[in-house]
Amino acid sequence: MQELEERIQSEGTVKEGDVLKVDAFLNHQCDVRLFDRMGAAWAEHFAGKKIDKILTIEASGIGIACVAAQHFGNVPVVFAKKAQSINLDGDQYVTSVYSFTKQKEFPVIVSKKYLNAGEHVLLIDDFLANGKALHGLIGLCREAGASVTGIGIAVEKGFQGGGDALRAEGYDVDSLAIVDAMDPATGEITFRH
């Protein structure tokens, strides 16, 4: 998606440790018009596929998923919570995932009320690095008996291999911008086309 790549080039910051900061428009301050166009791009890519629900992980994926849901007939958006809460009652699906940006493992939890057998689920997230978070969500879907119809990603760090591995496993991964290289010294970002 050309517009997203241009925003990453103009407003993104490359940091040491393979970190790409895009908090000015994607995961701290949110550009809702951009999210809407991202949702339209995913809707075009996944056109004709049955999608009953969108699943994401808190917190950065929530805004993107909610705006994107409008392009899929306003299907419900469920987000996996990263911590137990008194508001989470009843039976739950739980797994743990390793966060590249937080450099730690944490549990992710979805109430069994909101993820059901036979549902066709679209996973949406802001970043894809090594694929650990997405594998966690895929595991939750598998445990629920739901199928993953596709995966929509805003920014994939192609050089970290998570997206290529998911594609090799047979998942339809639509990343709107795939970064193949980043140089923290120069700030240069190279995209895959």
C-alpha positions as CSV (number, residue, x, y, z in Angstrom):
1,M,0.0,0.0,0.0
2,Q,1.8,3.1,-1.3
3,E,0.3,5.5,1.2
4,L,1.4,3.5,4.2
5,E,4.9,3.1,2.8
6,E,5.1,6.9,2.2
7,R,3.9,7.6,5.8
8,I,6.5,5.1,7.2
9,Q,9.2,6.8,5.1
10,S,8.2,10.4,6.1
11,E,7.2,9.8,9.8
12,G,8.7,6.5,10.8
13,T,11.9,6.3,12.9
14,V,14.4,3.4,12.7
15,K,15.9,2.6,16.1
16,E,18.7,0.1,17.1
17,G,17.6,-3.4,17.6
18,D,15.4,-3.6,14.5
19,V,12.8,-1.3,16.0
20,L,10.6,0.8,13.6
21,K,8.7,3.6,15.4
22,V,5.4,4.6,13.7
23,D,3.6,5.9,16.7
24,A,2.8,9.2,15.0
25,F,0.1,7.5,13.0
26,L,-0.2,3.8,13.7
27,N,0.2,2.6,17.2
28,H,0.1,5.5,19.6
29,Q,-1.6,8.4,17.8
30,C,-4.0,6.8,15.3
31,D,-4.8,8.1,11.8
32,V,-8.3,6.8,11.4
33,R,-8.6,7.8,7.7
34,L,-5.4,5.8,7.0
35,F,-6.9,2.8,9.1
36,D,-10.1,3.1,6.9
37,R,-8.0,2.8,3.7
38,M,-6.1,-0.1,5.2
39,G,-9.4,-1.8,5.9
40,A,-10.5,-1.2,2.3
41,A,-7.3,-2.7,1.0
42,W,-7.7,-5.9,3.2
43,A,-11.4,-6.1,2.1
44,E,-10.3,-6.1,-1.5
45,H,-7.6,-8.8,-0.8
46,F,-9.9,-11.0,1.1
47,A,-13.0,-10.4,-1.1
48,G,-15.1,-13.5,-1.5
49,K,-13.8,-15.2,1.7
50,K,-16.1,-15.9,4.6
51,I,-15.2,-13.8,7.6
52,D,-17.4,-14.0,10.7
53,K,-15.1,-12.3,13.2
54,I,-11.9,-10.3,13.4
55,L,-9.4,-11.3,16.1
56,T,-6.5,-9.1,17.2
57,I,-4.3,-8.6,20.3
58,E,-4.3,-5.7,22.7
59,A,-3.5,-2.9,22.4
60,S,-2.2,-1.6,19.1
61,G,-4.3,-3.9,16.9
62,I,-7.6,-2.9,18.4
63,G,-8.1,0.5,16.6
64,I,-7.0,-0.9,13.3
65,A,-9.2,-4.0,13.6
66,C,-12.3,-1.9,14.6
67,V,-12.0,0.4,11.7
68,A,-11.3,-2.4,9.3
69,A,-14.4,-4.3,10.5
70,Q,-16.5,-1.8,8.7
71,H,-15.2,-3.1,5.4
72,F,-16.3,-6.7,6.4
73,G,-19.9,-6.1,7.1
74,N,-19.2,-4.8,10.6
75,V,-18.3,-8.2,11.9
76,P,-17.5,-8.4,15.6
77,V,-13.9,-7.6,16.7
78,V,-12.5,-9.6,19.5
79,F,-9.2,-8.8,21.1
80,A,-7.0,-11.1,23.1
81,K,-6.2,-9.6,26.5
82,K,-2.7,-9.6,27.7
83,A,-3.5,-9.9,31.4
84,Q,-6.1,-11.6,33.6
85,S,-8.9,-9.3,34.8
86,I,-11.8,-9.5,37.1
87,N,-13.9,-8.7,34.0
88,L,-12.8,-11.9,32.3
89,D,-15.3,-14.4,33.6
90,G,-16.1,-18.0,32.7
91,D,-14.1,-20.3,30.5
92,Q,-11.2,-18.9,28.6
93,Y,-8.7,-19.9,25.9
94,V,-5.2,-19.0,27.1
95,T,-1.8,-19.2,25.5
96,S,1.4,-17.3,25.9
97,V,3.3,-15.3,23.3
98,Y,6.7,-13.6,23.1
99,S,6.6,-9.9,22.3
100,F,9.5,-8.6,20.1
101,T,8.9,-5.0,21.2
102,K,8.4,-5.7,24.9
103,Q,11.2,-8.5,24.9
104,K,9.1,-10.7,27.2
105,E,6.5,-13.4,27.2
106,F,3.0,-12.8,28.4
107,P,-0.3,-14.6,28.5
108,V,-3.1,-13.8,26.0
109,I,-6.6,-14.6,26.9
110,V,-9.9,-14.8,25.0
111,S,-13.2,-15.7,26.6
112,K,-14.7,-18.9,25.1
113,K,-18.0,-16.9,24.7
114,Y,-16.4,-14.9,21.9
115,L,-14.5,-17.4,19.8
116,N,-16.5,-20.4,18.6
117,A,-16.2,-23.6,16.7
118,G,-16.9,-23.2,13.0
119,E,-16.2,-19.5,12.8
120,H,-14.0,-18.0,10.1
121,V,-11.6,-15.6,11.6
122,L,-9.5,-12.8,10.1
123,L,-6.5,-12.0,12.2
124,I,-5.4,-8.3,12.1
125,D,-2.4,-6.7,13.8
126,D,-0.2,-3.6,13.4
127,F,3.2,-5.4,13.2
128,L,4.5,-8.8,12.1
129,A,8.1,-9.5,13.1
130,N,8.9,-13.1,14.1
131,G,5.2,-14.2,14.1
132,K,5.0,-15.3,17.7
133,A,1.9,-13.2,18.5
134,L,0.1,-14.5,15.4
135,H,1.0,-18.1,16.2
136,G,-0.5,-17.5,19.6
137,L,-3.8,-16.2,18.0
138,I,-3.8,-19.1,15.6
139,G,-3.4,-21.5,18.5
140,L,-6.4,-19.9,20.2
141,C,-8.5,-20.3,17.0
142,R,-7.4,-23.9,16.7
143,E,-8.3,-24.6,20.3
144,A,-11.8,-23.1,19.7
145,G,-12.4,-25.0,16.5
146,A,-12.4,-21.8,14.5
147,S,-10.5,-21.5,11.2
148,V,-8.1,-18.7,10.2
149,T,-9.4,-17.3,6.9
150,G,-6.5,-14.8,6.6
151,I,-4.1,-12.5,8.3
152,G,-4.0,-8.7,7.7
153,I,-0.9,-6.9,8.8
154,A,-0.1,-3.2,8.6
155,V,3.7,-3.4,8.7
156,E,5.7,-6.6,8.2
157,K,9.4,-6.7,9.0
158,G,10.2,-9.1,6.2
159,F,13.8,-9.5,7.3
160,Q,12.6,-11.2,10.5
161,G,11.0,-14.0,8.7
162,G,7.6,-14.3,10.5
163,G,5.5,-13.5,7.5
164,D,7.4,-15.9,5.1
165,A,7.1,-18.7,7.7
166,L,3.3,-18.1,8.0
167,R,2.9,-18.1,4.2
168,A,5.0,-21.3,4.0
169,E,2.5,-22.8,6.5
170,G,-0.3,-22.0,4.1
171,Y,-1.8,-18.9,5.6
172,D,-3.0,-16.0,3.4
173,V,-1.0,-13.1,4.8
174,D,-1.7,-9.7,3.4
175,S,0.9,-7.2,4.7
176,L,0.2,-3.7,3.5
177,A,3.9,-2.7,3.8
178,I,6.8,-5.1,4.0
179,V,10.1,-3.7,5.2
180,D,13.0,-5.7,3.9
181,A,15.8,-3.6,5.5
182,M,16.2,-0.8,7.9
183,D,19.4,1.2,8.8
184,P,19.3,2.9,12.2
185,A,22.5,4.9,11.3
186,T,21.0,6.5,8.2
187,G,17.2,6.0,8.9
188,E,16.9,4.3,5.4
189,I,14.0,1.9,5.0
190,T,13.8,-0.5,2.1
191,F,10.4,-2.0,1.1
192,R,9.7,-5.3,-0.7
193,H,7.7,-4.9,-3.9
